């Protein structure tokens, strides 16, 4: 009987460790969300989109076409990356909740 008690105690210890690691991973995934990354870099509060459009139009008007095209393509790439990251976070969240439901 003592062997059975040892195994049950070991199982409880392992389950507790798994719960702690699950909480740590959830915290880390929360830190990796696109919104939190943008907040950390200060890109969230950059102003109204019309202000950006006006700035791009002014740069085009004053002959900085190459810089404007570079900025637009860079922003397009960043937005595509953010979209993919959001999809990945959503899939990981769904997989985690499906795994916890089992």
Buried (B, 14 or more C-beta within 10 A) or exposed (E): EEEEEEEEEEEEEEEEEEEEEEEEEEEEEEEEBBEEBBEEEEEEEEEEEEEEEEEBEEBEEEEBEEEBEEBEEEEEEEEEEBEEBEEEBEEEEEEBEEEEEE
